[in-house]
């Protein structure tokens, strides 16, 4: 039976976007929400009329897998091609006029295939004066290179494959150099991207209203109070335990009062037209509003006011004089001085604008050498604005991790292609082609992954027709392989050291796989599968990874805690899936189901089976340790890494939530982190393991979590001492339990 993606998720995202667009008062948020809603509407329309097939690696009808698609959250394609963009003036200028074609885009693409167009592409390759924004931008430059080097047949084959989409896709790069970090430096964003982010900063409506009140309406209100105070006969009214005491307004009308009244009303009208952030002063029962209404009625005297109206004027004067001091008093002046000092401080949006202005001194498509030139002595810049600016800093990966710029494995995977691209291109001898290859690789890694069902895999770089055409011109070079292995090892150690509580995300797993291939050390790296689309089938690499895990972890704490199979029998004859023609590991799937005690017939049951697959493979850790020979490194770092994870677990457990979904996600993440800690401890000596568990118990007790999490600590302590869990994950004697994340019923840790 063919598995299909449900439109329910897309409907939910559309509803959320529409709700945000209709409820927010922030213009920028509303604009983004409407754009999201439009994308999700395109997804739903395409799924309804059959032009989009969610879950397929070719979700758009009549579209090759290599075309770069616009992909919404969750991997749903909208049907748009990212390389299908309007022709820009600089593109028209780069090719001769009069080229044939049905569309402007086709005329530009065909123009590049003329002698003059090919010459322009060759010049761009020679000077590296081009930018590959999407992988398709490299297609026609590859054609030019092939023709220039005597490979006309390969060039014609490539053009023939591209021909059906020449009228739609941009297949040549935009002019202009593409600055990239030098050597092993990386950046998270360009200066231009950071500059636009800072420019987009706005002041929160509540803060804007407060500032407007202090800067505009308080001074105007004080003038209004002083104006009415002039009409009081005797002392100004005040509030006492007996009520309002003091004189009455509207008893005297000093000379010039009418002109001062007219001036105040004119100023009020002007400010009301200019300032609309604050509305508190317009509330009918506010002191400001009462005094304002009365003033409008008193052009020369109080004849138009009733006794009740005059009473409210007296009460408003009493309210403000009692609370803040009389007009002109030291008390009132001191209060306004404090408020003015606060209001005079620059807002975060104003500071962001200052930083954005300083960034103009740097190329928009480049990076920053450091933060120091952007900040000046005496600057008090909020940490979050510095963090935004730091995204453009070019530095070694390790430094950006240490500075908190790279905050997760996913972010690490996002910057890693800046290094990997150079390593992958090192196998290309021609320097011009190597530069093009590097830019194409980086652009390809920016593609968003699709939602895939069954055993389908994401599009690979070598599936791009122009990259496939270059494969004969790439040769495995020993120096490039050594550099790739070094980068691979350092990246793995960095990811484990910086984010020890997190499993390696799929984006990083894919990048590690590319490095391993370049290093000549291919590994069976497995991805995290989604429980809601899991079909119960695994490919052979899961079984291979599990066999490696059983061998590497034999006799360790991890093997005892999770009761790993001692060995895996000889690989059975592979079964080929009917749909995709891939080898499956049915025996591995059967072991996962048996250990989970269920078949994947629901999301929770699927999660239980998938968790067992992660346990059996250590989700790549054992494979990496063996292939990269990291045992000695982990023996040294293991105690510290386990301690970091246990501290993280306790901190997360202390966060209480009433949301059932968030609670389930919390337990899952804690169990996955726990598994990482047990893995790290497995490379430590027994004394270090005992000390780590004792410290964990102290943290749990200090956080008041003994009742909730004590069984997990007891269970781990018992296994350290040599005990084994029963089949149901409990100890034969005592309250200890094995900690897992998924369950079909209530979790004992909730």
N, C-alpha and C positions, 0 to 999 in steps of 0.2 A: 504494500500500500504506500502510495506517495505521501510524504509528509509535507504539509503546507504551513506557512506562517500565518498566524491569525492577525486580522487588522485591528484587534482590540487594543493592542499596545499603541498603534498609531492614533486611534480614536482618543485614547487617554491623553496622549501628548498634545493633540490638537485642542482638546478641551482645556488642558492646563494653559496652553499658550493664549487661547482666547480669553480665559478668565483673567490672566495677568494683564493682557492688553486693555481689558475693560475696567479693571479695578485700580491700576496704578496711576499715580499723579505725575510720575517721572516721564518726561517726554522721550528720553533715550530708551528707557526700559520698555515703554509702549511701542516704540519703533522696532526694537529687537523682537518683542513678542509677536508683533504682527508679521514680521518676516518669518519667524518660526512657524506661525500658523499657516502661512502661505505654503511653506515647504511641506508641512504635514498634509495639507489639503492636496498637494500634488501627489504625494505618496498614496493617499486614499483613492484619489481619482484614478491613478494608474492601476492600483490593485483591483478596482471595481471594473474597469474596462478591459483588463487583461494585458495592457501594455507594460505593466510591471509585475514581476514575479519575485516577491520577497523570499529570501532563503536560497536563491540560486546565485552562482558566481557570475551569471549573465542575466541580471534581473531586468534589463531593459530590452524589449523586443527588438530583434534585428540589429543588435549591437554586439561587436566583439568584446571578449572579456578584457582586452587590454585598454579599452577606452576609460579614461579617468572620469568617474561619475561624482556628482554631488550626492553626499551621503548624510542623512540626518542621524540624530542620536539613536543608538540601538542598531545601527547598520542598515537602515532602510534607505534604499536609493530613491531619489525624487524623480528621476528620469532626465535630469539636466546633465549635459556634458560640461565639465569645467573648462575644457579647451574650446568650447563653442562660445566665442566672445566677439563683439563687434570689432571690425578692422580699425586700427588706430592710424592716425596720420603718418607716424614714423614708419609704419609697415608699408603704406602705399609709396612712400618716398624711396624705400629700399629696393623696389622692383620696377622694371620698365612699364610704362603705360601701354595700354592696348592689348593686354593679355586676354585670352578668351575665358569664358566661364559663366555659369548661371548666376552666381552670387559674388559679392565683393570678396568673400573669403576664398572662393575657388579661384578668382582672378589673381589674388595675391599668391596663393599656393602655386598655381601654374606659372606665375611670373618668376618664382624662385627656381623653376626648372628650366628657364631660358639661360642662355650663355651669360647674360648680364646678372641674372638672379643667382646663378651658381657662383659667379665671381664674387658677388656680395657675401654669400655664405662662406666662401673660402677665406675672404678677408676677415670676417668675424671670427672664424676659427683661429686664424693666425694671430689675431690681436687679443683674443678672449674678450672681445667687446660685445658680450651678449649675456642674457639672463634666461635660464631655463626655469620657468615658474611652474609648469606642469610637464610631466614626462614627454607629452606629445611635441613640445617645443623642439626636441632634439631630432625629430624624424628626418626632416629635409636636410639639416646639416650632415647627417650620416650619409644620405644620398650623395651629397656633394663630395664628401670625403672618399666614398667608394669609387665614384667616377674619377676623382683626381688621382687615385692610386691604381687605376687599371682594372677595377672590378665592376665593369659595366653590367654584366649579367645579374650580379647580386643587387646592384642599384635598381635595375629595371624590375626585378622580382619584388623588391621592397615598394617601389612606386605602385606596382600593380595591386599589392595588398592594401595600400593606403588609398587608392583611387576612389573607392565608394564613399569615402568620407572627406574628400578634398574640399567639398562645397560647404562643410560645416566646421571642421576643426582647424584651429591654428596649429600648424605643423612646423613653424620656424620660430626661433626665439626672438624676443624683443631686443632691440639694440640697447647698449649700455653695459658697462662692466658689472659683474656680480661679486662684490668684495666678499671674501670668506676669511674666517679666522686663520691666522698663520699657524703652521705646525700642529701641535696637539691642543690648541686653544679652541674653545667652543663658546657659543653664546646662546641664550634662550630666545632672544628676539633681536630684531634690528633696531637701530636708533629711531628710525621712522615709525616703526610699530609702537615702540614705547612712547614716543612723542605724542602720537595720536591717542594712546590710552590716557596719558596725563591730561591732554587737552579735553578729553571727554569727561573728566572729573567734574562733578557738580556738588553743590552744597545741599544737604538734606533739607527737605521742606521745613521741618521743625526748627532746624538751626537757622535757616534763612529767615523764618518768621521771627525768631527770637532776636536776631541781629537787627532786623528792620524795626522791631518794637523799640529796642534800646537806642538805635541811631536816629530814628525818625519820629516815632509816635510818643516816646517819653518826653523829649524836648517840647513837642507840640502840646502835649497834655499839661506839662508844667506851666506853659504860657496860658493855657485855658484856665487852669486853676487860679493862677495869679490874676487873670482878668476878672473872674468872678469874685475873688477875694477883695478886689477894689470896691465892690458894691456892698460889702458887709458893714453893718453898723455895730461897732464894738469888736470884741475878740472873735477870732475865727472859730467856727463851730468845731466841737470835738466830741468823740464818743466816750462816755463814761458808763459806770455801772447803772446809772439812772437813765441812760439814753443819751440823746444829743443835747449838748449844752453849748453856750456861746451865742454870738450874735446871729442876725438873720441877713441873708443876701437880699439884693434888690431894694435896699433902703437908701443908698447913696449912689450917685452917678457922676463920678469925677470928670473934670474937663478932659476932652480928648478920648474918652472911653469909647465912643462910637467909632472913631477912626481906627483905634486899636482893634476893636471888634471886627471891623471890615477887613483890616489887614490879616487878622488871624484866619478869618473865613476864606480869604483868597489863598493864603498859604496852605490851608487844609485842603482846598480843592486841588491845588497843584500837586501836593504830595499824594493825595488819593489817586490821582491819575497815574502817577509814576510808580507807586509802591502798592503792590497787591498781595505780598507774601503773607502778611499778618492780618488777621481778621478779628482778633480778640477785642480791639477797641470799637468794633462796630456792633458788638452784641447789645441788644436793646437795653439790657439791665446793667451794663457796665457804667462805671462812673464817667468815663469819657463820653459815651453815647448820651447819657442823661444831660450832662453839661452842654454838649454840642447841640442837642435838640432845643434846649432852653435858650441858648445863644442865638439860634436862628430866629426865634420868636421875639427877641428883644432888640429891635433895631435902634430904639432910642431909650425905651424904658421897659418895665415889666407889665405893661397894661394887658398884653396878650397872654400872660401866664395866669393860671389858676393858683389858688392857695396851695393845692396839692403839688403843682409843678414847682412852686417856690420851696416847698418842704423837701422835695427830692433834690433840688439844687443844694439846699442846706445839708442834707444827709450825705450827698456825694462829697462835698467839701470836708465834712467831718470824717468820712471814711479815709480819704487820702491824707489829710493832715495828721490824723492819729497814727496811721500806719507808716507813713514815710516822712513826716515832718511838714511844717508849714512852708509855703512858697518863700524862697530866699533864705531859709534857715540853714544852719550849718549841718544839721542832721540830713536834710534832704540833699544838700549839695554833696555831702560825703557819699551818700548812696549812689547818686548819679555819677560821681567820679569813678567809683568802683565799677559800675555797670559800663561806663564808657571805656574804661581800660580793657575790660574783657572784650567788648565789641570791637576795639581797635586792633585786636590781634588778627592776623591774617587767617582766613579760613583754609581748610585743607585744599579746597578747589583753587584758591588764589596761590597757595604754595605750589600746587601741581602746575599751574600756568607758568610760574617762575622757572621751575625745573624744565618744563617743555621749551621755554625760550632759550635756556642755556644749551639745550641739546641741538639747537640750530647750528652750532659751531662744528658739528660732526656730520659726515655723510649719512643721509637717511637710510641707505641700504648697507651700512657698515655697523661696527660695534664701538663700544667704549673701551679705552685702555684701562680705566679705573674710575671709581666714583669720585675721587678727590677733586678733579677739575670741575665737577658739577655742583659740588657743595662748597660754600665759602665759610671762612671763620665766623663764628657767631650764629650761623644758621641753626635754627631749631626745626628740623624737618621730621615729620611723623614717620615712624618706622615703616608703615605700609607704603608710603610714597617712595622711601628709599628702596624698599623691596621691589617695587615696580620698576624703578630706574635701573636697579641692579640686573634686571633681566637682559639688558643690552651689554653688560660687561663681558669682555672676552677674557677668559682665564682657563687654566686647566680644569678638567672635570672635577678633580678632587677638591680644588679650591671653591668651586661653585657649590659643591655639596656641603663643605664645611661652613660656608657663609649662609646656608639656608636658601640659596637660589634654586637649587635642584632639590626638591622636597619629596620625591617618590621615585620608584622604579619606572613608572610611566614617563615622568619628566626626563629621567636619565636616558630612556630609550628615544625620546624626542630629539635630544642633542647629540646622541652617539653617532648618527649618520654623518655628522660634520667631520668626524674622524674616520669612520668606516668608509665613507665615499672615497677618500684619498687612498686608503688601503686597497679597496677593490679596484681602483683605477691604476694601481701600481703594476698590475699585470699587463697593461697596455703599453707597448713600447713607444708608440708615436705620442709625443707630448701633447699635441693639439687634440688628438682623439681622447687621450687620457683625461684632459680637462673637461671635455664634453661628457665623457662617461661619468666623471665624478659629480657634475651638476645634475645629470639625469638620475643617478642613484639617489642623491639627496631629495630631488623632487618626487621620485617614486616613493620614498619612505614617508613623504607627507600625505600620501593618499590615505583616506580613511577606509578602514576595513568594512566589509559587507557582512550582514547577517547571513550565515550559511547554515544549512540544514544537512543532516546526514554526514557523510564523510568528505564533503567538498572542502577545498582549501582556497585560501586567498590567492589572488593573481600574483605570480612571481615575476621578478624583474626580467628573467630570461624569456618570458612570454611576450614582451614588447617586441614587435617585429623588427624594429631598428636595433635593439640590443641583441636579438637573436642573430641578426646579420653580422654583428661584430664579433661573435664568439670565436670564429677562426683566427681572429687577430689578437686574442688574449692568450697568454701563456703563463703557466704557473711558474713564478720566480721565487727561488729560495729566500731571498731577502724579504720579499713581500709576505711570504708565509710566516717567517719568523716575527715580523712586525705585527701581523694579525694575531698570532698566538700570544704575544706579549700584551697586546691591547685586550684580547679576550680574557686573559688571566686577571689583569688589573681591573677590568670592568666587573667581573664576577666578584672579586674580593671587595671592590667598592660597594657594589649593590648589597652584599651580605653584611658588610660592616656598617653601612649608613642606614639601611632599612632591614634589620635582621628579623623584624616581626612580620614582614610581608613576603608572600610567595612571589616569585618572579612573574611579573605581568606578561601577557601575551606579546605586547609590543617589544618588550625587552628580549623575550625568548626568541622572537624572529630575528632580531638584530644579532643576538649571540649565535644563532644558527648560521647567519651569513658570515660572521667572523670565523666560526669553526670551519666552514667550508673553505674559506680563503686560506686558513691556516693548514689545510690538509688534514684536519682532525674532525671529520663529521661525527655528530653525536645524535642519539635518539632523544632529542629534546621534545617534550610534550607540552601542549597548550592546556590552559584551564578551559574546560568545557562548561557551557551554560546549562544548568539543570532544567530550565523550562523548555529547551529544544533538544535535550539529550535523547537519542534513539536506542541506547543500550548497546551500541557497537563501538569497538575500539579497533584501530589499525595495529599492525604488527609492532610498530615502534614502542607502543605502550608495554607490550610483553617484553621486548628487548630491554627497555629501561627497568622493568621490574626485576628481570634476571640480574641485571647489573647491581641493583639495590640489594638484593638478597646476598650477593657475593660480597659487596663492599661493607655492608652493615652486619654481616654474620657475627653473632656473639656479642653484639653491642647492646647498650641500653635501649636504643631505638628498636632493635629487633625483638627484644623481650617485651618492651612496652606495647608494641603494636602486633606482636605475635606474627612476625613475617614468616613466609614459607622459607624453609631452609634452602631448598633448591627448586628449580623449575625443570620439568622433564624436557626431553628433546622436543624441539619445536614440531608441532603436528603439521600435517599437510595443510597448506593455506587454503582458505575458502575465499573465493572471489565474489564480491558483491555484484549483484545483477545491475545495479544502477550506475555504479561508478568504476567498476572493474578494479577495485582495490583489495589488497590482501587484508583480511581481518583476523584478529586474535580472539577467537571464540572462547578458548580455554581461559584467557585472562578475564574476559567479561564474566564468565561463569564463576571464577574465584571471587571477583568483586561482589557479585550478587550474593554468593553464599556467605561472605563475610558481613555484608550489609543486612542479610536476612530478609531481603525483599527483591522484587524486580522493579525496574523503573517505570511504574505505571502511573505515577503522579510526580509533581515537581519535587516534593519532599523525598519521595523514594528514590527518584533520580539523583538527588543531591547526596543521599546516603551511599549510593553505588559509586558516584564520582569521587566522594571523599575517600572511599577505599582505594580507588585507582591512584589518588594522590599519595596515600599512605604507602602503597606498594611501590611507587616510583620515587618517593620523597620529593615529588614534583621537581625533578631535575637535579636536586642537590647531589645525590650519590653519583650520578653520571658525570657531573662537572668535577667532583672531587677526584674521581678515578682518572678521567681523561686529562685533567690539568695537573694532577698530582698535588692536591692541596692538603693532604693529611697533616703534614707538619705545620702548615699555616693554621689549620683549624685546632690542632692541639694547643697552640699558643694563644689563639684568639677565642677559643670555645667558651671558657668560663665567662669572659666579659660579654660576649654576644648573648649567651643564655641569660645572664643577669639583666641585660638591657631588655630582652624580650619579656622576662617575668615581671619587671617593673612596669613595662607597657601594659601587660595583661591586667595587673592590679589597678592601674590608673583607669583603664577602660571599664573594668567591672564596677568601679566606683561611680560611673555615670549611669544614673537611673533614667529610664525612659518608660513612658506609658504607651508608646506606639508599638503594637505587636510586631510589625514588620521590622522596625528598627531594632527591636529586641532580638529577633531571630538573626538578623544580620550581625549584630554585636556578638552573639554566641558563636556564630560561624567564624568570624574573624579572630576571635579569641582562641578557638580550637585550632585554627590554621597556624596562628602565631605559636601556640603551645607546641605544635608538632615541630616547628622550626627550632624551638628551644631544646626539645628532646634530642633532635638531630645534633645540635651543637654540643650538648652535654655528652653525647656518645663518643666524642673524641677527647674527653677529659678523663683524668684518673678518678678512682672511686672517692678519694678524699675530696677532690674538687666537686664531684657530683653531690656528695652529702652536704658540703658547705653551701652549694647553690640552693639545695632544697630547704635547708634550714633558714637561709636568708629569705627565700620565697615565703615560708611559713610566717616569718616575722612581718613581712610586708602585708600579708593577708590579714593577720591579726590586727595590725595597726590600722588597717582600713575598715575594720569591723566586718570582714567578709568570711569569717570562719564557718558560719552556718551554711552560707551559700556555696563557698568554693573550697571548704575544707576537704571534702571527699577527693577532689582532684589532687590536692597536695599530698594527702595521705596515700593515695594510690601510687603517685610517682615515687614517694619515699619508700614505699614497700618494694617496688620494682627495683629501685637502686640497691636495696638490700637482698635482692635475689628472688623475690616473690613473682608470681605470674597471675595474670587475670584469668578469670573463668571465661567461658564462651560469651557470657552476657556482659562482659566488661566490668565485673565486680571482683573484689577479692574474696577468696574462700572464707576468710575471717576478717572482720573489721569493716569500717564504713568506706574504705577506699574505692574509687571508681576511675575507669579510663575516660578521659575527656575527648569526646567527639563533638562535631559541630552540628551535624544534621540529624534530625529525628522526625518520624511521622506523627509523633504525639508531643505532649508537653516535655520540655527538656528539664532534667533534674536540677540544672544550674540556674534556671530562671526564677 
